[in-house]
Amino acid sequence: MDEHKWNESEIKQKMQTLVDKESIQWMQERSQKIITLMSYYKCAMMEVETKLNVLNEEFSLQYDRNPISSIKTRLKSFQSIRNKLEHQNLPLDVGTMERNLNDIAGVRVICSFREDIYLLTECLLQQDDITLLEIKDYIANPKPNGYRSLHLILEIPIFLQAGKRNMKVEVQLRTIAMDCWASLEHQLRYKKDTEFTEEMAEELLECAKISEELDIRMDHLRRQVIPKYHDDYGLVTERIIVK
């Protein structure tokens, strides 16, 4: 989920490498609008990342530990955006992108422990300039393939020369174990020129269960070793319920 920097030279390069004439024409007509919109998404990602870093620093100062192991950001590529719009039978339009796609800007937060995921989420949602649009808890309810993570769609304001603009950012929070499994699963499942069998899928599911057991046992150890600092905030980090 490395950060993807959109600029004019990159847009021109992408136009040269695309073989789809329709995509080239669409990009030529709207390139400046796309560059501007993607810069807004980048600003929104920076806002979310800053908020997370501030929380991480606060916990480090007060409790001598960091709930966040790492943060990764990325902007969706134009080809992925185009494919997703086509899959939803939506027109290739800059306004359509902004209205209908929630994951153009993405922030992935790798946490030390499972309970840290819910702690950070609650701390984020308590901030009055963040609006929660959607939440999917794949930790409480893993996907059939074993995937676990907490997904949030947030709306956050960015402040531009012309005024305030609200932007959407997808935030994924997962533990080190969850991220390890997801990264390796993606490499194995989508390896080109290799047939992915049902037996392989079952083995990956077993590995997901092992990673879940690891998280549970690590959380148990954390409760014994690390003070329950979240009690100071009056937070309940086991589950976030959105009505």
C-alpha distance (Angstrom), angle and dihedral (degrees) to the residues before:
residue distance angle dihedral
M1 . . .
D2 3.79 . .
E3 3.77 117.9 .
H4 3.79 112.4 -90.2
K5 3.83 114.7 -149.3
W6 3.77 115.0 -154.3
N7 3.80 116.4 -157.1
E8 3.77 137.4 151.7
S9 3.81 96.1 -95.6
E10 3.82 91.3 51.2
I11 3.80 91.5 49.5
K12 3.81 89.9 53.1
Q13 3.80 90.6 47.9
K14 3.79 91.5 51.2
M15 3.80 90.2 50.0
Q16 3.80 89.4 54.4
T17 3.81 93.6 50.2
L18 3.80 98.1 45.2
V19 3.80 112.5 96.5
D20 3.80 94.2 -165.5
K21 3.82 107.2 96.6
E22 3.79 91.1 -159.6
S23 3.80 90.1 56.7
I24 3.82 91.3 48.1
Q25 3.79 92.5 50.4
W26 3.82 91.7 45.6
M27 3.79 91.7 50.2
Q28 3.81 93.4 47.3
E29 3.78 92.0 52.6
R30 3.79 95.7 45.5
S31 3.80 105.8 24.5
Q32 3.81 96.0 115.7
K33 3.80 92.2 47.8
I34 3.80 90.1 49.4
I35 3.81 92.5 48.3
T36 3.81 90.1 50.7
L37 3.80 94.4 46.8
M38 3.80 92.7 46.7
S39 3.80 89.9 50.7
Y40 3.83 88.0 55.4
Y41 3.80 90.1 52.0
K42 3.78 89.9 49.0
C43 3.81 90.0 52.9
A44 3.82 90.3 50.3
M45 3.81 90.5 51.5
M46 3.79 89.5 50.8
E47 3.81 90.1 52.0
V48 3.81 92.4 52.3
E49 3.81 92.5 44.1
T50 3.81 90.5 50.6
K51 3.81 91.6 51.3
L52 3.79 90.5 51.1
N53 3.80 92.8 47.5
V54 3.80 90.6 50.5
L55 3.81 90.8 52.5
N56 3.79 90.7 47.0
E57 3.81 91.0 51.0
E58 3.81 91.9 47.7
F59 3.79 92.7 53.7
S60 3.81 90.3 45.6
L61 3.80 92.0 54.3
Q62 3.79 96.2 44.4
Y63 3.80 102.3 35.0
D64 3.82 104.6 19.9
R65 3.78 94.5 -121.4
N66 3.79 139.6 86.9
P67 3.82 122.0 -130.4
I68 3.82 90.0 -163.5
S69 3.79 119.6 72.8
S70 3.81 96.0 -179.4
I71 3.80 143.5 -22.5
K72 3.79 125.4 -140.8
T73 3.81 127.0 -171.8
R74 3.78 133.6 -167.4
L75 3.79 142.4 171.5
K76 3.78 117.3 -139.9
S77 3.81 113.8 -109.3
F78 3.79 119.2 -113.0
Q79 3.81 92.1 -115.6
S80 3.82 90.9 54.0
I81 3.80 90.2 48.3
R82 3.78 91.3 49.7
N83 3.81 93.0 47.6
K84 3.80 91.8 49.9
L85 3.80 93.0 49.8
E86 3.80 90.8 49.1
H87 3.81 90.9 48.0
Q88 3.82 88.8 55.4
N89 3.82 91.7 44.7
L90 3.80 90.7 -117.8
P91 3.82 125.2 145.6
L92 3.79 121.1 -102.2
D93 3.77 96.4 -107.5
V94 3.80 132.7 135.9
G95 3.80 91.7 -131.3
T96 3.80 90.5 50.2
M97 3.79 89.7 53.1
E98 3.78 92.6 55.1
R99 3.81 96.0 43.0
N100 3.79 100.1 44.1
L101 3.80 109.2 28.2
N102 3.80 117.0 74.4
D103 3.80 99.4 177.5
I104 3.80 104.6 56.3
A105 3.80 88.0 109.2
G106 3.79 114.8 43.2
V107 3.79 134.3 -174.8
R108 3.80 120.5 -173.3
V109 3.80 117.0 -162.9
I110 3.80 118.2 -163.2
C111 3.80 110.4 -157.8
S112 3.76 130.6 -163.7
F113 3.81 95.9 -131.8
R114 3.79 136.4 18.9
E115 3.81 93.6 -117.1
D116 3.81 89.2 55.3
I117 3.80 88.5 65.5
Y118 3.79 92.6 62.2
L119 3.79 92.5 39.8
L120 3.81 92.9 55.1
T121 3.79 91.9 43.6
E122 3.78 92.6 53.8
C123 3.80 91.5 46.5
L124 3.81 90.3 51.5
L125 3.79 94.3 47.2
Q126 3.80 91.4 50.9
Q127 3.81 89.9 64.1
D128 3.79 109.4 100.8
D129 3.81 96.6 -138.9
I130 3.81 94.0 57.7
T131 3.80 122.1 83.9
L132 3.80 120.5 -165.3
L133 3.81 109.9 -139.4
E134 3.80 99.6 171.2
I135 3.78 140.7 -1.9
K136 3.80 129.9 -166.5
D137 3.78 117.6 -175.0
Y138 3.79 107.0 -156.9
I139 3.80 88.9 166.1
A140 3.79 94.1 65.5
N141 3.82 89.5 35.0
P142 3.82 110.4 26.1
K143 3.79 120.1 -159.1
P144 3.82 115.7 -100.8
N145 3.82 90.6 -101.4
G146 3.82 90.9 56.2
Y147 3.80 98.6 -100.7
R148 3.83 113.8 154.7
S149 3.78 128.7 -171.6
L150 3.80 140.9 116.5
H151 3.81 112.9 -111.3
L152 3.80 123.0 -161.2
I153 3.78 129.7 -178.0
L154 3.79 106.3 -155.4
E155 3.77 132.1 -175.6
I156 3.78 114.1 -147.8
P157 3.81 132.0 173.7
I158 3.77 123.1 -120.3
F159 3.78 119.1 -163.5
L160 3.80 114.8 -133.0
Q161 3.78 133.2 177.2
A162 3.81 89.8 -97.0
G163 3.80 94.1 46.0
K164 3.79 142.1 -86.5
R165 3.80 123.3 -23.7
N166 3.81 125.8 -174.3
M167 3.81 115.8 -136.6
K168 3.80 133.2 -174.8
V169 3.80 122.7 -124.9
E170 3.80 128.8 -177.8
V171 3.81 112.7 -139.8
Q172 3.80 120.7 -165.6
L173 3.79 117.8 -167.5
R174 3.79 120.9 -168.4
T175 3.78 140.5 150.1
I176 3.79 125.2 -106.6
A177 3.80 89.0 -101.5
M178 3.80 93.0 49.7
D179 3.80 91.5 48.6
C180 3.80 92.8 48.0
W181 3.80 91.6 52.5
A182 3.82 94.1 44.5
S183 3.81 93.3 48.8
L184 3.80 94.0 49.2
E185 3.81 92.7 42.0
H186 3.80 90.2 55.1
Q187 3.81 92.1 50.0
L188 3.79 92.7 49.2
R189 3.79 100.5 39.8
Y190 3.80 96.4 47.0
K191 3.80 98.9 40.0
K192 3.80 107.0 138.8
D193 3.81 121.2 -119.4
T194 3.81 91.9 14.9
E195 3.78 126.3 107.3
F196 3.80 111.8 -129.1
T197 3.79 106.1 -146.5
E198 3.79 132.2 -155.2
E199 3.80 88.8 -113.0
M200 3.79 89.9 57.0
A201 3.81 90.7 50.3
E202 3.80 90.5 51.4
E203 3.81 91.1 49.7
L204 3.81 90.5 50.8
L205 3.79 89.8 50.3
E206 3.80 89.5 53.7
C207 3.81 89.2 50.4
A208 3.82 88.9 52.0
K209 3.81 89.8 54.1
I210 3.81 89.8 50.5
S211 3.82 90.8 51.4
E212 3.81 89.6 49.6
E213 3.80 90.5 51.9
L214 3.81 88.6 50.0
D215 3.81 91.0 54.3
I216 3.81 92.0 48.6
R217 3.79 92.4 50.8
M218 3.80 92.9 45.2
D219 3.80 90.3 51.2
H220 3.80 89.0 51.3
L221 3.81 90.4 52.9
R222 3.80 91.3 45.4
R223 3.80 91.2 57.4
Q224 3.80 89.3 54.8
V225 3.80 96.9 45.5
I226 3.82 106.9 30.0
P227 3.83 123.7 54.7
K228 3.77 116.7 -114.8
Y229 3.78 94.0 -105.5
H230 3.79 92.0 168.6
D231 3.82 89.3 71.3
D232 3.81 87.3 73.3
Y233 3.79 88.7 65.1
G234 3.78 96.1 47.2
L235 3.79 89.3 -121.2
V236 3.78 129.4 154.0
T237 3.78 104.8 -151.0
E238 3.78 101.6 178.0
R239 3.81 96.6 88.2
I240 3.77 137.2 -6.5
I241 3.78 112.0 -141.6
V242 3.80 118.3 -158.5
K243 3.79 114.6 -165.3
